[in-house]
């Protein structure tokens, strides 16, 4: 099999699993198996950057926001995909790329925890909106009332500096 056919099949397989996970909430493979597919795709695309396409799973967030999900709201800031890394070298490469790309970037690094990503907005120290990742760029679902029921979501932040 040639590399273009391999890439086409791999991307198709990943898109299938993205749909099962993000849109149908019914994954068929483990997170580890999925991560290995993505890692394989990234490795091939790194070796053959001329074969990277705009619709490659490495260039997009996995799911889509659906109108049937609830009230959709515009993201204040895009919620792009989180970066999975499997080695110290990959962490160093990611940091270097961000430092070359952005002015004084700040990082948050944590173990992967499966679940829902939320953008929480506070005004004057009070939680006013919780939005899902949705499409990651334009919009997500307003889940403020659900988020308020989550014990670890702070409903109020003390010592707030208002700008």
Secondary structure as the mmCIF struct_conf table of DSSP 4:
data_model
#
loop_
_struct_conf.conf_type_id
_struct_conf.id
_struct_conf.beg_label_comp_id
_struct_conf.beg_label_asym_id
_struct_conf.beg_label_seq_id
_struct_conf.end_label_comp_id
_struct_conf.end_label_asym_id
_struct_conf.end_label_seq_id
HELX_RH_AL_P HELX_RH_AL_P1 UNK A 3 UNK A 18
HELX_RH_PI_P HELX_RH_PI_P1 UNK A 19 UNK A 23
BEND BEND1 UNK A 24 UNK A 25
BEND BEND2 UNK A 28 UNK A 29
HELX_RH_AL_P HELX_RH_AL_P2 UNK A 31 UNK A 47
TURN_TY1_P TURN_TY1_P1 UNK A 48 UNK A 48
HELX_RH_3T_P HELX_RH_3T_P1 UNK A 49 UNK A 51
TURN_TY1_P TURN_TY1_P2 UNK A 54 UNK A 55
BEND BEND3 UNK A 56 UNK A 56
HELX_RH_3T_P HELX_RH_3T_P2 UNK A 57 UNK A 59
BEND BEND4 UNK A 60 UNK A 60
BEND BEND5 UNK A 62 UNK A 62
HELX_RH_3T_P HELX_RH_3T_P3 UNK A 67 UNK A 69
BEND BEND6 UNK A 70 UNK A 70
STRN STRN1 UNK A 72 UNK A 74
BEND BEND7 UNK A 76 UNK A 77
HELX_LH_PP_P HELX_LH_PP_P1 UNK A 80 UNK A 82
BEND BEND8 UNK A 87 UNK A 87
HELX_RH_AL_P HELX_RH_AL_P3 UNK A 88 UNK A 101
BEND BEND9 UNK A 102 UNK A 104
BEND BEND10 UNK A 115 UNK A 115
STRN STRN2 UNK A 118 UNK A 123
TURN_TY1_P TURN_TY1_P3 UNK A 124 UNK A 125
STRN STRN3 UNK A 126 UNK A 132
TURN_TY1_P TURN_TY1_P4 UNK A 134 UNK A 135
BEND BEND11 UNK A 136 UNK A 138
STRN STRN4 UNK A 139 UNK A 141
STRN STRN5 UNK A 142 UNK A 142
HELX_RH_AL_P HELX_RH_AL_P4 UNK A 144 UNK A 148
TURN_TY1_P TURN_TY1_P5 UNK A 149 UNK A 149
BEND BEND12 UNK A 150 UNK A 150
TURN_TY1_P TURN_TY1_P6 UNK A 151 UNK A 152
BEND BEND13 UNK A 153 UNK A 153
BEND BEND14 UNK A 155 UNK A 155
STRN STRN6 UNK A 156 UNK A 156
BEND BEND15 UNK A 158 UNK A 159
HELX_LH_PP_P HELX_LH_PP_P2 UNK A 160 UNK A 162
#
